[in-house]
Amino acid sequence: MYREWAPDPRLAGRVACLWVNESSSAATQLVVPDGCVDLIWGPRGAQVAGPDTGPKPVRMMPGDRYAGVRFGPGAVGELFGVPLDSLRDLRVPLSDLESLSELSDLEPLAGLRPSEPLFDGVQRALVVRLRATPEPDPSAPAIAEALRAGRSVREVAWELGLGERQLLRRSVRAFGYGPKVLQRVVRFQRALGLARRGVTVAEVAVLSGYADQAHMANEVRRLAGVPLKRLLDRSGGEST
């Protein structure tokens, strides 16, 4: 069972949600790109899930419990103390990141509610750490939103008063990859959200900015590894 909670107000604007995922049976959880970065505690220890550009199947056994903190797209800033693109498509132990090594010693899975040790200790530590690091690029939300709205990379650069190379550098620093990859990810997430609300496939393709249904089908397969319908049918289709 997957559940989410809102973060402490002091983390608003940086943390998208707190989450817990518990497995009652053997299953494969398919994690798909969403532009976010997560701190995860689970059977494999405490890890950073870097920005993904493709699907990440996770085998879950009965009784497995995962807890996480999800940072919104472009909201990590310099929290990890390393370039975000160096974590792309990786799962890195928190103990390997000097800036967050103290979090690897916490035992968040002792509780399952925001008022219990799971989120209290982690959130307090994050508030302190975030106050000690520079704020994220203030243009990051505008970049993501413009690409989500269907603007081309060139249009986004022009609207923000940036050169395309400047936009590339800012995007890699804020999201862990360039604006073209970010565009594919946010478009895919928009399509997935519309499809989950029951919008027809043809309408999803148009509303999400794809050239046609075939274009959308190819992009979904590249990012999720499975067709859209199968992704919607899977119990393990969470994006983390």
N, C-alpha and C positions, 0 to 999 in steps of 0.2 A: 504494500500500500504506500502510495506516494502522497505526501502532504507538504504544504507550504505555509509559512507565516510571514507577516510583515516584520522588518527589522526594527531595532531601536531607532527612535526619531533622530538620534545623533548620527546615525549612519545613512539617513535618507539622502538620496541623490547619488550614493555610492553603491550601496547594497540593494539589489533588486528584491531578494527574498532570502529566507532561511528555509531549509527543507530537510525532510527525513524520508528515507525510502526503506521499507521493510519487506522482505520476501518471505512468503509463506510456502513457496514451492520452488523447485528448480526452474529457472527461466533465464532467457538472454535479454538483457536490457539493451536496447539500441539507443545510444546517445548520439544526437545529431547536432550539427553546428547551429549556434544561436547568437554568436557575437559576444557571448558572456565568458567569464572566467570564474571557476569555482574553487573554493577550499573544501576538501572532502575528507571526512574521517570514516573509515570502514575497516573491513577485514584485512586490507592490505596496508593499514596504517594511515597516517595523515599525509595528504597529497595536495598539490596544486594541479588542477585540470586546466591546462593552457588553452588558448583559443583554437578551436578545431576547424579544419577545412574539409573534413570528411567524417563518415560514420565511425563510431567506436562501440563495438559490441562488448558488453560486460556480462560475464556469466555470473548469475546469482544463485546461491544455494539456499535451501530452507533455513530460515533463522538469520540470514544475513541482514545486517542493519547498516545503513549509511546515513550520515548527517552532513549537511553542507551549508556553506554561505556562498550565495551567487552574486557576483558583482555585475552590474549592468554594463552594456556595451560602452567601451571607452571610459569607464569609471574607475579602473584600477589605479591609474596614475603610476607612481613610482613605488608603490607599496612593496613589491617583491625585491627591490634592490637590484634587479637585472632587467635588461631589455625584454619587453613582452614578447617580441618575435622569437626570442631564444627559447620560449616555452611553447611555441606553436606546435599543436598536435602531440604534445607530450603530457605525461603524468609524472610529476616530479615530487619526491618526498619533501615535506616541509623542513625536515631536518637538514636538507641540502641548501636551503635558502637562509642565509645568516639573518636576514631581517625578520624572518618569521619562525625561526627555529624554536622559540619558546612556545609557540602554539602546538608544536608536535607533541609536547609533553602533557597537554591538557587531555582530559578524558570526557569529551562531550557526550558520548553515548550513554552516560549515566542517567540522562533524562530525555524526555520526549516532548516537553512543553517549553515555550519560550521563557517561563519563569524558573525552570530547572537548570542545573549546571551546563546542559548542552549549549544553550545560547548565552547565558549570563556571563560565563567566564570568557568565552570566545569574543563576544561583542565588546566587553570591557577592554580586552587586549587590543582589539582592532581600533577602537576609538582612540586609544593612546597612540598606537602606531600611525594612524592616518593623520593625526594632528602633527606628527613629527616629520611628515613627508610632504613634498610639494603637491598642490592640487592638480587634478587631471587637466589636460588641454581643454580650455573652455569652448573651443570650436568643435570638439568631438560630438556632442549631441546634435549640432547643426549638420555635421557631415553625415551622420547616420540617418537623420530624419530626411535630408534632401535625397539621399540615395534610396531610402525606403519609399519616397514619394514618386520615384521613377526618373529623377534627374540623371543625366549622363555624368560621367566623371568630369568631363570638360565643363559642363554647365555648373556643377557643384564648385569647381575651382574658381570659375568666373564669379559666381554669386558671392563667394566668400572672400574675393579679392586675393586669391592665391594663384601661384603658378602651379601647373600640374605636378611638377617635381616637389614643390612645397607640400601640396596635398598628399602626395605619396609618403613623404617623410612623416608628416603628422599622423596619417592613418596607421602606418606601421608602428609608430610609437604608442598611439592610443589604443589600437585594436589588435595589434600583433600581426597584421597583414595589410596589404595595400587596398585602395578604394575599390578596385575591380572585384577582388574577392569579397570585400565587405558588401558590395552591391549584390552579389550572388546570394550571400547568406541572408541579408535582410529581406530580399525578394522571396527567397525560399520560405523564411519564417512567416511572411505575410500570407503566402499561398497556403501554408499549413494551417494557419489560424483561420482563414476563410473556409477551407475545406472542413475543418472540425466543426464549424458552425452550420454546415449543411449546404453551403453554396455549391452550385454545380461546377463540374470540372471546367467547362468552357468559360464560365464567368470568372472562376478563380484565375485562369490564365490571363484573361483580359485585365482584371482588376489588379493583378500582381505585376503587370508590366512585361509579361512574356510576349514574344512575337506570335506564338500560337501554342496549341496544346502539345505539339511534338517538342517544341522548345522547352516547355515546362517539364514534360516527362523526362527529357534528357538531363535537365539540370537537377531534378529531384533525385534521379538515380545516381548522379555524380556526387551529390552532397549526402544523401541518405543511404545509398546502396541498394534500395528497394523501390518499387513503384509507389506512387502516392497512396493508392488504395490499401496496399499491404502495410504501409507505414501507419495509416489511420487505424487499421485493424489490430495492430500489434499492441499488446498490453505494455510492452517495454519501449514505448516510443518517446520517452521524456527527453528533453534537451537539457543537458547539464554541462 
